[in-house]
Amino acid sequence: MIENLQEVLSAHLKWINGDGGKRANLVDANLVDADLSYANLRGANLRRADLRRADLSYANLSGANLSGADLSDADLSDANLSGADLSGAKNLLSAIHYIDAHFERTADGYIAYKAFNGQYQSPASWKIEPGAVIEEVPNPDRCTACGSGINVAPLDWVRENYSGKPIWKLLIRWEWLPGVVVPFATDGKIRCEKAELIEIVEV
């Protein structure tokens, strides 16, 4: 662990705010087990940094250089990775493994859940009724945690975040999987391009 981490972060914040300071240069830095939760590392150079088991929850890593960084077991929940360079980064979240671990597999595809008209109003073109197929082109950037598309999640996540709203069961058919995006810093949600409404499971 580098000894002057807090000094580096303070100088970087000044650099971000245009108050002098210095851009964080953490190339090859040992940041194993580091607590960087809520840290503002926008535009920082973390190339090849060892971030194993680091707490990066809620950190602002937008535009940061994380190429070649080791992110094994790092907590990226709610981190802002928009525009970050993750080329060659090790042990990023596997979309395939994540979907298999958190969504029910059926003969026709994966089951997901959604509450409509929570934070955002549903498009007028969507028919919210059993058997309807809804569509929206998703933001393909896995560095963006929340974006356009049909945002769905496992049932427990929807229950926790949308208490009191009707919860719909949806099917993402196998042939629609190319339109699924799993953000690296997902808090439980994924987004897809196309889904079929099955039924309301809870009100």
CORURGI-V755809 format. One record per residue. N is the residue number from 0. RES is the residue in three letters. SS is DSSP state (H for helix, E for strand, - for the rest). BURIAL is b if it has 9 or more other ideal C-beta (glycine too) atoms within 8 Angstrom, else e. Layout:
# CORURGI-V755809
n = {N,N}
res = {RES,RES}
ss = {SS,SS}
burial = {BURIAL,BURIAL}
This chain:
# CORURGI-V755809
n = {0,1,2,3,4,5,6,7,8,9,10,11,12,13,14,15,16,17,18,19,20,21,22,23,24,25,26,27,28,29,30,31,32,33,34,35,36,37,38,39,40,41,42,43,44,45,46,47,48,49,50,51,52,53,54,55,56,57,58,59,60,61,62,63,64,65,66,67,68,69,70,71,72,73,74,75,76,77,78,79,80,81,82,83,84,85,86,87,88,89,90,91,92,93,94,95,96,97,98,99,100,101,102,103,104,105,106,107,108,109,110,111,112,113,114,115,116,117,118,119,120,121,122,123,124,125,126,127,128,129,130,131,132,133,134,135,136,137,138,139,140,141,142,143,144,145,146,147,148,149,150,151,152,153,154,155,156,157,158,159,160,161,162,163,164,165,166,167,168,169,170,171,172,173,174,175,176,177,178,179,180,181,182,183,184,185,186,187,188,189,190,191,192,193,194,195,196,197,198,199,200,201,202}
res = {MET,ILE,GLU,ASN,LEU,GLN,GLU,VAL,LEU,SER,ALA,HIS,LEU,LYS,TRP,ILE,ASN,GLY,ASP,GLY,GLY,LYS,ARG,ALA,ASN,LEU,VAL,ASP,ALA,ASN,LEU,VAL,ASP,ALA,ASP,LEU,SER,TYR,ALA,ASN,LEU,ARG,GLY,ALA,ASN,LEU,ARG,ARG,ALA,ASP,LEU,ARG,ARG,ALA,ASP,LEU,SER,TYR,ALA,ASN,LEU,SER,GLY,ALA,ASN,LEU,SER,GLY,ALA,ASP,LEU,SER,ASP,ALA,ASP,LEU,SER,ASP,ALA,ASN,LEU,SER,GLY,ALA,ASP,LEU,SER,GLY,ALA,LYS,ASN,LEU,LEU,SER,ALA,ILE,HIS,TYR,ILE,ASP,ALA,HIS,PHE,GLU,ARG,THR,ALA,ASP,GLY,TYR,ILE,ALA,TYR,LYS,ALA,PHE,ASN,GLY,GLN,TYR,GLN,SER,PRO,ALA,SER,TRP,LYS,ILE,GLU,PRO,GLY,ALA,VAL,ILE,GLU,GLU,VAL,PRO,ASN,PRO,ASP,ARG,CYS,THR,ALA,CYS,GLY,SER,GLY,ILE,ASN,VAL,ALA,PRO,LEU,ASP,TRP,VAL,ARG,GLU,ASN,TYR,SER,GLY,LYS,PRO,ILE,TRP,LYS,LEU,LEU,ILE,ARG,TRP,GLU,TRP,LEU,PRO,GLY,VAL,VAL,VAL,PRO,PHE,ALA,THR,ASP,GLY,LYS,ILE,ARG,CYS,GLU,LYS,ALA,GLU,LEU,ILE,GLU,ILE,VAL,GLU,VAL}
ss = {-,-,-,-,H,H,H,H,H,H,H,H,H,H,H,H,-,-,-,-,-,-,-,-,E,-,-,-,-,E,-,-,-,-,E,-,-,-,-,E,-,-,-,-,E,-,-,-,-,E,-,-,-,-,E,-,-,-,-,E,-,-,-,-,E,-,-,-,-,E,-,-,-,-,E,-,-,-,-,E,-,-,-,-,E,-,-,-,-,E,-,-,-,-,H,H,H,H,H,H,H,H,-,E,E,-,-,-,E,E,E,E,E,E,-,-,-,-,-,-,-,-,-,-,-,-,-,-,-,-,-,-,E,E,E,-,-,-,-,-,-,-,-,-,-,-,-,-,-,E,E,E,E,-,H,H,H,H,H,H,H,-,-,-,-,-,E,E,E,E,E,E,E,H,H,H,H,H,H,-,E,-,-,-,-,-,-,-,-,E,E,E,-,E,E,E,E,E,E,E,E,E,-}
burial = {e,b,e,e,b,e,e,b,b,b,b,b,b,b,b,b,e,e,e,e,b,b,b,b,e,b,b,e,b,e,b,b,e,b,e,b,b,e,b,b,b,b,e,b,b,b,b,e,b,b,b,b,e,b,b,b,b,e,b,b,b,b,e,b,b,b,b,b,b,b,b,e,e,b,b,b,b,e,b,b,b,b,e,b,e,b,e,e,b,b,e,e,b,e,b,e,e,b,b,e,e,e,b,e,e,e,e,e,b,b,b,b,b,b,b,b,e,e,e,e,e,e,e,e,e,b,e,b,e,e,e,b,e,b,e,b,e,b,b,e,e,b,b,b,b,e,b,e,b,b,b,b,b,b,b,e,b,b,b,e,b,b,e,e,b,e,b,b,b,b,b,b,b,e,e,b,b,e,b,b,b,b,b,b,b,b,e,e,b,b,b,b,b,b,b,b,b,b,e,e,e,e,e}
